[in-house]
Amino acid sequence: MARFVASAGRAAVVAAVFALAIPVGPASALGVGDPIVDGLAGPLGLAVGTDGTVYVTEAFGGRLTSIDKRGRTTVLVDAPGEELAGVDALGKGTVVFTQTLFDGEAGEEAPPLDAILGRVRPNGKTSQVASTQAFEAANNPDSVNEYGLVDPSDECVAQIEPFFPPVYSGIVESHPYAVAIVPGGYVVADAAANAIFRVRANGRVSTVAVLPPVEQVIGQDAVDSVADEGLDISACLGETYLGEPVPTDVEVGSDGYYYVSTLPGFPETLGAGSVWKVNPSNGAIEQVATGLAGPVDIAVARDGTIYVAELFGFQISTIVGGVVTDSVFADSPGAIEIGPDGTIYATTGVFGNGAVVKVTP
């Protein structure tokens, strides 16, 4: 997947379609508070430092902002036309972010110039830690995956082939979407490489794990969606398709494992989002939960409870033992994080008036 949020307009349309189809979960004990800060443009990244400072990225605004305990904001990175998505922080001087750089306005038709992991230093200046795009170009870890149609009919292939290959392996493309600080460096969820990268403090990048393809069935909603773009794949209705996994977040659990949220690539079947558990030592992958609607961010509590921001489900959900046990309505939630004191923060209004709020369990 080239970029999860290619444009605010198109993503908003997709979200509206999903919202009509997905009911909010069971009666909830969760609560979403009033905005701490609003007026944000696409708040898709969130972190809380050890001192309680909140950090939020604006993917559509190209900004990274800090919010102190009094609610005062400071813009740390201001890069209009570029995408800042992921962020993590321990404290002042240990703030890292992911950035995709474009020549002009960021958009679906604009190929990125670079994709990097950056750092905000104590003096406020930024520096590049590593280029995930350079690593992807040299290694392309998900080339081991095969995506596309599984035993399709000749009619289906005839319709699709003029526009894109019926079957393909992972392409060379990087879109670092989330980052977590770990001892000795960082881990990055790359939504285009379909992989989890380890970045050491010296900038050396390696692959932790490649996420598996997502088996889906092409439904009428997918046929209708591409028809709006002038593509007729009606002969493919009911065909099996292996979509790209699109990792959107990586968090470190108290057990030391990495927890990763994923979206399904085309045909973006309703409720095909998942959460995975990754062994950092050997890259072994285990599915924790599935059936999620656009899980773009997660937070893992000390007791193993997982909170999920379901962007296209318009809800924040709680996963316990692999089962969604609670959900609450939230307007286009884009990120969720647990502070060192246990306070749960989230972002809402990704496609409108973006805000940072508190969530009560």
C-alpha positions, 0 to 999 in steps of 0.5 A, spaced: 500 500 500 503 506 497 500 511 503 494 509 508 492 516 508 493 518 501 488 524 501 484 527 506 478 527 501 478 520 499 479 517 506 473 521 509 469 518 503 471 511 505 470 512 512 463 515 511 462 508 507 465 504 513 461 508 518 454 506 515 456 499 515 459 498 522 455 498 528 458 501 535 460 495 539 457 493 546 454 498 551 460 501 554 464 503 560 469 507 556 468 514 556 471 519 551 472 526 554 472 533 552 478 536 547 484 538 551 487 541 544 483 541 538 484 544 531 489 539 529 489 536 521 489 529 521 492 527 528 494 520 527 500 519 531 500 520 539 505 519 545 506 521 552 513 522 555 515 520 562 514 527 565 506 527 562 508 531 556 503 529 550 506 529 543 501 529 537 503 529 529 498 532 524 499 527 518 495 533 513 499 539 517 506 536 517 507 538 524 509 535 531 506 538 537 508 538 544 502 539 549 504 540 557 500 539 563 497 546 563 495 545 556 500 549 552 502 547 545 509 548 542 510 546 535 517 542 534 516 540 527 513 544 522 514 541 515 508 543 510 506 538 504 510 533 508 507 527 512 508 526 519 505 520 522 508 516 528 511 519 534 514 516 541 517 519 546 521 518 553 522 525 555 525 531 552 531 529 548 528 523 546 522 524 541 522 521 535 518 521 529 516 518 522 516 523 516 515 522 509 518 527 504 514 529 498 516 534 492 510 539 493 503 537 496 503 530 499 498 526 495 497 519 492 500 521 485 506 524 488 511 519 489 515 520 496 522 523 495 524 519 502 521 516 508 525 517 514 525 516 522 527 523 525 529 525 532 528 532 536 534 534 540 534 537 547 536 544 543 529 543 539 533 542 532 531 535 528 536 530 525 535 524 521 536 517 524 535 513 518 532 512 511 527 507 511 526 508 504 533 507 503 533 500 506 527 498 503 530 499 496 536 495 498 532 489 501 525 489 499 523 484 505 516 483 503 518 480 496 517 474 499 510 475 499 505 474 494 499 478 493 493 478 488 488 473 486 488 466 488 486 461 482 482 466 479 477 465 473 479 467 466 474 473 465 476 476 472 484 476 469 482 479 463 478 485 467 484 486 471 490 485 467 490 491 463 490 495 470 494 492 475 497 485 475 493 479 478 499 476 482 505 480 484 510 480 490 512 486 494 514 492 491 519 497 493 516 502 497 516 505 504 511 509 508 514 509 516 507 510 519 509 508 527 515 508 531 516 505 538 522 506 542 526 500 545 533 499 548 538 501 544 534 504 538 527 503 535 522 499 532 518 502 526 511 499 523 512 501 515 505 501 512 508 500 505 514 495 506 508 491 510 514 490 515 517 491 522 523 494 522 529 495 527 533 501 527 539 502 532 541 508 535 547 508 530 541 508 524 542 501 522 536 498 519 534 491 519 528 487 519 524 484 525 518 481 521 514 481 515 507 481 516 503 475 512 498 477 506 490 478 508 486 473 505 479 476 503 473 475 498 472 480 493 465 483 495 460 488 491 463 494 495 470 493 492 467 492 485 463 498 486 468 502 489 473 501 483 467 502 478 467 509 481 474 510 478 472 507 471 475 500 473 470 494 471 472 488 475 465 485 476 467 478 473 472 478 480 466 478 485 467 472 490 474 471 488 479 470 493 484 475 494 491 476 498 491 483 500 497 487 503 497 487 511 499 494 512 502 495 519 499 501 522 502 501 529 507 497 533 507 497 541 512 494 546 508 490 551 510 488 558 512 481 556 517 484 551 513 482 545 511 487 539 504 488 538 502 490 531 495 493 528 494 492 521 489 494 515 487 490 509 490 492 503 485 491 497 479 489 497 479 492 504 474 487 506 470 490 512 472 488 519 479 485 516 483 489 520 487 485 526 492 485 531 498 481 531 504 479 537 511 479 534 517 475 537 522 481 537 528 475 537 526 471 531 520 475 528 515 469 529 508 472 528 501 470 532 494 473 531 491 476 537 485 479 534 481 480 528 474 483 525 477 490 526 474 496 522 480 500 520 485 499 526 490 505 525 493 505 532 493 501 539 495 502 546 497 496 550 496 496 558 501 493 563 496 487 564 495 486 557 489 489 555 489 492 548 486 499 546 484 500 539 483 506 535 478 503 529 478 509 524 473 506 520 469 503 525 468 510 529 470 507 535 475 505 541 475 498 543 478 494 548 481 487 547 482 482 552 484 475 551 483 476 544 476 478 544 473 485 543 470 486 550 468 493 550 467 499 545 465 506 545 463 511 539 469 516 537 469 521 531 474 518 527 479 516 532 486 516 529 491 514 535 491 512 542 496 512 548 497 510 555 501 515 559 506 513 565 501 514 570 495 510 566 492 516 563 489 514 556 489 519 551 486 518 544 486 523 538 479 524 534 476 528 528 482 525 523 478 528 517 475 534 521 477 538 527 482 534 530 483 533 537 486 530 543 482 527 548 482 523 555 479 516 555 476 513 561 476 506 562 
